[in-house]
Amino acid sequence: MTTHSDTPGRSATSGSAVGRPTPLTAATVTQRPSGMPIHKYGPYEAVDIPDRTWPDNRITVAPRWLSTDLRDGNQALIDPMSPARKREMFDLLVRMGYKEIEVGFPSSGQTDFDFVRSIIEEGAIPEDVTISVLTQAREELIERTVESLRGAHRATVHLYNATAPTFRRVVFRGTKEQVKQIAVDGTRLVVEYADKILGDETVFGYQYSPEIFTDTELDFALEVCEGVMDVWQPEEGREIILNLPATVERSTPSTHADRFEWMSRRLSRREHICLSVHPHNDRGTAVAAAELAIMAGADRIEGCLFGQGERTGNVDLVTLGMNLFSQGVDPQIDFSQIDEIRRTAEYCNQMEIHPRHPYAGDLVYTAFSGSHQDAIKKGFEALEASAAEQGKTVDEVEWAVPYLPIDPKDVGRSYEAVIRVNSQSGKGGIAYVLKNDHNLDLPRRMQIEFSKTIQAKTDAEGGEVTPGQIWAAFQDEYLPTDDNRWGRIALRSAQTSTTSEGSDALTVEAVVDGAETVLTGTGNGPLAAFFDALASIDVDVRLLDYSEHTLSEGAASQAAAYIECAIDGQVLWGVGIDANIVRASLKAVVSAVNRARR
C-alpha cells in the first residue's frame, strides 16, 4: 500500500523516517526577551583612540605591585582583622616579596593608627619595603595620617577624592572646579605636613587617586591629575604615583585599556609618573582589565591576595602573578608555597578560598574525568622521556602536560597529592593555626574531620574561635593531657622484637578500662602487631591511611603521626606525638580507638 505524508524528512513512499535531521541554525535557536528592566541602564562610553597600540603589546617584565590587603581588603571583611591577624598578613606579604604595602587608613580610627605605629616601632618593616597609608582630603585627617608615619624609613601618603559626575552632583553638590580644588588643596596639605612632621630618615612619596576614575570624564580626570602634579612638582628623583581606580568596574577590559592609553599619552611629566591601576571585579574581568592596562602603559597594579575586597573584590594579585609565571615571566613575588599563602589568607580574612580558585584552589590541578587523567599521565611520561633524551631533568625542560598549565610542584603541590584531596576541605584557617603555632601538618581528610568539631563549637558559642581555643579543642579531641584524660586505653610502654618466622612481635603495657594490662600481638610491622593485640580486647581496627613528620629539627625532635582507621564500623583519625616514631604511631592508634568509644 502506498502512503503519502507532508511531514518533512519522511519518504512519500514509506512509513519510516529516512530523511536527514533538520540542521541547527540561528533560525532554529531563538532567544526571547528577558523581561528585565534594561531601560534603567546605559552602555559604557567608548574611547576615541583609533590608533591604539596596546593590542600589539606583550607583558615581558613584572609590573610594580602594591598589596592593599591590610586596607582595602580589610575594610571589606565581615570581621575585620585583629592586630595579630593584621601582623600575620603583613609578615606574609613581606616574605612573599611585596615591596609596596598599603597598611591602613590611620585617620579612620585608633586601631589602624596603632597598627601602623606598631610595625614602625617594632622594626617589622624591612628597609626596602615602602608602606602606604590612605587619607581623605581633609586637613585634620591628613595631619593624623602623616603623624602615623613618624620614624618610618619609606612611606607613601595616598590621597583620594571622588571626581565622577554622579558624585559631584549627588554627594558633594559641587562644580568641577570645586572638586579639582579639593585634590589640589589636599596635595598641598600633604606636602606641608610631611615637611613639618617627618624627618630626613623617611623616604617620602605621594600618591593621588581620582576616585571612580571609570565614571569620570577623561579630560576632567587629566585636568585634576595635572593640577595635583603642579603642586607636587614631580621631577627626577621625585616621583608621583597617579592611581586610576576602577572603583566600580563599568566596561570591557579593552575599554579600560583604552582609557589608560589615552591618559598615559596625555599626562605631562610622564617619565616621572608611576601610573597605577586599581581594578575591582564587578563585571568579573578585573584580571583581564589589569593586564590590558599594563599593556596600555600602566606601571603598577594594586590589588589583594585572592581578590579580597568590597563587593566582588579587588583584582587578584595571586592570579596576576601566576599568569606571568605561567608565561615564563618572573613575577618577582614568591608563590612557591601557595597552600601556606592560602592558609594564612584564610586565617587572616576568616574567609575560605574557593576550591576552583585559579592556581590555589584545592581542585585546580585535579582531574575527575578519566580521559583527562589519562592525558595527564601520558603527558608526564612524555615529559620524562623528552628530558631523558636531552640528558636533563624534568625541571630543566619546557613544561608541556595536558590540562596542567603549570607544574603543580612549582607551587608546593604534586599531582598525586591533589588527587587525594578532591573532596575539598576549605578549612585552611584551622589548618594554618595548627601548622603555624604547633607545627602540626594535618592530612587533608583529617582537616575536614576536625573542622566539624570547630564548626560545632562556633555554632554553639558564636563569635571568633581564637588560636588558643582551636588548640584546646584539638587536644580535647585527639590528645588527652594529664589534666584531661579520657578513653578506654592509656599507653604505658611498648617493646618490639622479631619472631622466628620474621614477623614483628609487640608487647604493650597499658591501662585498659582502668586496669593494668599487658597486650601482645604479631604482624607485618608494629602497627599490624598492635592491631592484632587490640583484637584480644575485642577492638577491631583496620588501617586506612598513615602520615608522619617531625615537629622540629635536632636530636630532641618529636614526631607526629596521623592514622586514619576503620574501628568497629567507624572511620576516625587519631594523633600521636612522641620522640620515638613507633610510639607516636601507637599513640595515634590509641587516640583513634579511644575516640571510637568516647
Secondary structure, DSSP 4 states (H G I P E B T S, - for coil): ------STTB-TT-SSB-SPPPPP-GGG---------GGG--PPPP---TT--GGG----S--EEEE-IIIIIHHT-SSPPPHHHHHHHHHHHHHHT-SEEEEE-GGG-HHHHHHHHHHHHTT-S-TT-EEEEEEES-HHHHHHHHHHTTT-SEEEEEEEEE-SHHIIIIII---HHHHHHHHHHHHHHHHHHHHHH--TT-EEEEEEEEESGGGS-HHHHHHHHHHHHHHH--BTTB-EEEEEEESS--S-HHHHHHHHHHHHHH-TTGGGEEEEEEEB-TTS-HHHHHHHHHHTT--EEEEBGGG-SSTT-B-BHHHHHHHHHHTT---SS--TTHHHHHHHHHHHHT-PPPTTSTTTSTTTT---SHHHHHHHHHHHHHHHHHHHHHT--GGGS---BTTBSS-GGGGT--HHHHHTT-S----HHHHHHHHHHH-----HHHHHHHHHHHHHHHHHH-SPPPHHHHHHHHHHHH--BTTB--SSEEEEEEEEEE-TTS-EEEEEEEEETTEEEEEEEEESSHHHHHHHHHHTTT--EEEEEEEEEESSSSTT--EEEEEEEEETTEEEEEEEEESSHHHHHHHHHHHHHHHHT-
